[in-house]
């Protein structure tokens, strides 16, 4: 096949796409009359930038526990805030040159995936000890007390979500992304379904990290099972919703309730962690916030819930391809 023929084969849209569905408006019809300042993808990109920044802060607090941060541990600490600044810069560029901004942001998100995978490998080596004698390589104590294996993968998840948001889906809900020079990348799922799958996997990673973290206390407090139960529920609902090509109103309602539960559990967990770190009378000792209950960790539940709700926003990109916002 010639190069022109191959390009035509890739560029050809896969039939007539179904009319895009604004899932949140299915529950709240009044939303159809509200014109939000940002589109769904722009909201996703903004949340990705915020996640990059707070990931850097959270990892600094986690790595500071040892008292000495080795050179490679500074990589995510510096990368998080730097990525956030670069993504905001990409957003400013997008007002005039959308394609250039998309490529620029994509490079940042690909780097974020690399940082996440590299960090997960280093945590894996410390938790599983692949070079230890047989019988000593894996143990429950190692998994509980070692650096969280799944923690760095949050960078990779943010990178995947950001890449999905950076490229325009045209037509909406078709699973066809518009690439540079008119190329079209055909995906097996629509953006909405892809977002739900990513939210589900992110929630699963969050709940596993929460279980391993709370296992250090022996689960003496029965309330520690609440985020576990809500996290499992949110994971199942998000993955199940993503598997539906035509979700009904009841499906949307259950999904929204699951995301709201994740937000409530995340905010409540952060408040409880802060209370745990305060001294009597509300006195603050910085050392307790570094070595005590991680007050930012529970907010990952809220983060997944918020991302899940944004995924249900209007999928229509209200800008012409390749042109500034009007």
N, C-alpha and C positions, 0 to 999 in steps of 0.2 A: 504493500500500500504506500502511496506517495505521502510526503509530509502534509500536503494540503488535504489529502483525503483523511489522514489520521486526525488532523485538527478538526475537520468537519464532523468526524465521528464523535470526537470528545465534546464538541461544542453543541451538538444537536440536543435540544431539550427532550427529556423522556416523556413525551405525550403531554396531555393536558393535565395540569396540576389542579388539585382541589382548591376551592376557595379558601383563603386563609381564615383561620378561626381565632378570634380574640377571646381566649378562654375566661379571663377574669370578667369580661363583659357579659359572658353567659350567666354568671352569678349576679353581677351588678350591672344591669343594662345602662344605668346612668353614666357609666364610664365611657360609653361610646360618644357622649357629647363633650367629654373633657379632652382638651388638647394639651398633652403634657409637653414640657419644654425639651425633654430628651426622648429619643426612641428607645426601644427595648435594647438594641445592641449598644447604644451609647451608655445606657444604664449599666449594662454588663461590663463595658470597658472601664467605666468610672469605678465600679466595685472591684474590678481586677486591680486597678491602680491602688485603691485603698488597701486591698488585701496584701499586695506586695509590700507596702510600707509597714503595716502592722506585723507581718510575718518577720520582717527584719528586727523590729522591736522585741517581739516575743522570743525570737531565737537568741537575741543578745541576753535577755534575762535568763534563758535556759542555760546558755553556755557560760554565763558569769558565775553559776553555782560552783564550778570547779575552782574559781579564784584566779585561774590563768587560762586565757583564751589562746589556743594555738593558732598559727597562721591560717590553716585551712578552715578553721571555724569562723574566721572573719568574712569568708566569701559570702554566705547568705546574709550576714549582718549588713555588709555594705551594699550587696546587690538589691535587697528589698527596697530601701528608700531611693536608691538610684533608679531602679526600674519604675518606681512610682513617678518620679520627676520626668523621666523620658516618656512615659505614657501620657502624662498631662501635656507635654510638649507635642506629642503626636496628635493629641486631640485638638490643639491649637492649629497645627498644620492642616488638619482635616477640613477646616472651614474653607480653605482655598484649594488644597490639592489632596483630595480624598485618597487617591491611589497611592501617592507617595507616603502619606501618613499610615496607610494600611500596611505597606511593606515595612516601614520603620517599626510600627508596633509589633508586627509579626516576628521581626528579629528579636525584639525584647522578650516576647512570649516563648520563642524557641529557646532562648538562653535560660529563661525561667524553668522550662522543662529539664534542661541539662543540669541546672543547679539542684533541682529536686531529685533527679535520679542519682546524681553523684553523692548527695547527702544521704540518701537512702542506702546506698552501697556502703558508705563509711559506718553508718549506724548498724547495718546488717552485720558487718565484720565484727563489731564490738559486742553485738547481742548474741550472735550464733557461734562465733569463734570457729570458723571453718578450718583453721589450721591447728586446732587443739587435738589431743589424742582422742580416738574413738570412745564414745560414751560420755565425753565431757564437752561436746560441741554445742549441744542444745539442752537447755533446762528451763523450767518455769521461772526460777529465780533470775536467770539471765534476761529473759524476755521482760520481766516485770521491772527490774532495776536498771537495765541497760538503757542507753538513749533510745527514744521511741523510733522504731523502724519506719513507721508510716508517717511520722511527723514531717520529714523533708518533702514527702510526696505532695504536700499541699502546694508547694511551688509548682510542681508539675501539673496539678489540677488547675491552678489558676492560669497556667500557660495554655492548657487545652481550651478552657472556657474563653480566654482572651482571643485565641486564634479563631474560634468559632464566631465570636462576635465581630472580629475585625473585617471579615469578608462578607459582602452583601449576598444575601440569598435571593435569587431572582428566577422565577416568580416566588413570592413568599410561600413557605411551607412545602416547597418542591424538593428540597434537599440539593439544589443546584447552586453552587457558590460561584460568583463571578470573579475570575482571576485576572491578572494583568494581561493586557493585549487581547481582551475579549475571550480568553480561554474560560471554559466552564468545567468545574470539578463536580461530578455527580456523586453524592453521598447516599448511603442506603436509607437514611432517616432524615426527616425535616430537622431544622434547627431546634424547634421546640422540643421534639422528642430527644434529640441529642443532649440538650441542656438538662432534661429530666434524668437521663442516664448518668450524666456527670454529677448532678446533685445527689443522686442515689449512691454512687460510688464514693463521693466525698463524705456523705453522712456515714457510710459504712466505715471508712477509715477513721472518722472522728469518734465513733462509738467504740471501735476497737482500742484506740488510743486511750479513751476514757476508762475502759475496763482495766487495762493494764496499769494506768495511773492510780485508779482507786483500789486496785488489788494490793497496793503497798500498805493500805490501812487495814487490810483483811476484811473489808466491807462490814466493819463493826456497826456502822450507821446504816440502817435499812433504807434511808432516803437516797443513798448512793445508787440504788437500783433504778431510780426514776429516770435519769438520763440514759441508762442502758436500754430500758424498755422503750422510751420515746425514740431513741436513736434507731433501734431495730425497726420500730413501726414506721418511722420516716423513711428508712432505707427501702423497705418493702413497698411502701406506697409510691415513692418516687420511681423506682424501677418498674413497678407495675403500670404506673401511669404512662411512662415512656414507651411501654410495649403496646399501648393502645393506639391504633391509627385514627379512631374516631371516638374519643372519650365522651361519655354522656355528662349531663349536668350533675348527677349524683357522684360520678367519678371525680369531677372537678372539685366538688364540695369536700369530699374526703381528702383529696390532695391538699387543698388550701388549709384545712384544719390540721393536717399533719405538719405542714410548714409553719403554721402559727404556733403549734406545740413546741417545735424545735426552737423557735425564737424565744418563747417564754422560758423554756428550760435553760437556754443559753444565758439569757439575761439574769435569771434567778441564780444560776450556778456561779456566774461572775460575782454577783453581789455576795453570795455566801462565802466564796473564796476570799473576797476582800475582808469580810467580817472575821474570817478565820485568821487573817494576817494582822488585824488590828490588835493593839494592846488594850487592856481595860481602860475605859474612858475615851476610847477612840484614838489613842496616841498612835502615830505612824513611825515605824522603824523600817527604813529602806531594806535592811538586811532580811527582814521577815518576808518582804514581798519578792525578794530574789530567791530565797531558799524555801519559802513556805508554799502554800497552795498557789498554783499558777493562775492568777486572776484573769489572764487573757484566754486561757485554753477553753473554758466553757463557751466563750463567744463564738467558737467555731460552729457550735450547734446553731446559734442565731444566724451566723453567716450563711450556712447552708439553707436555712429556712428562708432568708431574704433572697438568696439567689434563686431558690425554687419559685418564689412568688414573682420575681422579675421575669422568669421564663414564661409565665402565663400572660405577659403583657402583649399588646398589639404587635404582631410580627411584621407588619408592613413598615418598610424603611421609607420614611417620608422625605427622601431626597433623590434627585435624579442621579443615576450612576455617572461618576466622573465629574460631577459639577458641585459647586459650593452649595451649602444649605441655603434654602430660600425662605 
